[in-house]
Amino acid sequence: MMELEVKNIVQNVMLLPKHVRAYLAEVLLESLDFEEDFPIGEDWIDEITRRCREIDEGTVDLIPGEEGLAQLRKQLVPV
């Protein structure tokens, strides 16, 4: 019975827009991560929350990780 319910939920979720599915995936993954590997300071929690909010609101431009690393290398290693 539960397997059928899960399949039904998955089928319905796959009909949702991509950004809604991404949000749902994030919430589900966070629900599994109930143990902290290390303590996180309040300042970092505030920073993480601020950055996540900016991403969710679309007020920042995201770039691929490789592009970001290339920009950092360019700044740190003189040509």
N, C-alpha and C positions, 0 to 999 in steps of 0.2 A: 504494500500500500504506500509506504513512504517513498519508495523508489519511483512510483508513478507520479506522486506529488512533486518530487524533485524534477523529474523530466518535464512536467507541465510548467513548473516555475521557470525552468531554463528556456523552454520554448517561448514563453511570454516575455521573458527578459530580452531575448534576442530580437524582439520586435521593437524594443525601445531605441531611441536615438543613441548614437555612439557616445556622446558626452554623458548621457544618463547612465549607460552601462559602465563607463569608466568610473563614474562617481560610486556606483553600486559596488564595483570591484574593489575600489579603495576602502570603502566602509567595511566590506566583508574581510579583506585582508587585515585591516586594523583590528577587527574583532578577534582575530587569531593571535595577534601579537600582544598577549597580556602580561608578559614578563619583560622587564627592561634588562638589557644586557649590562647597562651601566646607568648611573643616575644622570639625568639631564637637568641642568640649571634652569631656573625660571627665565633668565634672559634668553637662553636658547629656545625655550618653548615659545616665548613671545615672538622671537624672530621667525621661527618655523611657521607659527600661526599666521603672522603677517604675510610671509611669502606665499603660503598656500592660499590665503584670501586673495592676494593680488593675482595669482594664477586663475583662481575660480572666477574672479570678476573680469578677467581679460584686460587688466590694466598694465600688464608687462608683456614684452615680446620674448617668447622663448626661442632658443636656438638649439640645434642638435648638440649633443655632448662633445662630439669630435670637433665641431666648429669652435665651441667654447675653449676646449683644450688647446686648439691651434692658436687662438687669440692669446691665451695665457703664455704659451711658449714664445710667441712673437714678442710679448712684452718683457719676458724674463731673460730671453737669450738674444743678445744683440747679434745682428747680422753682420 
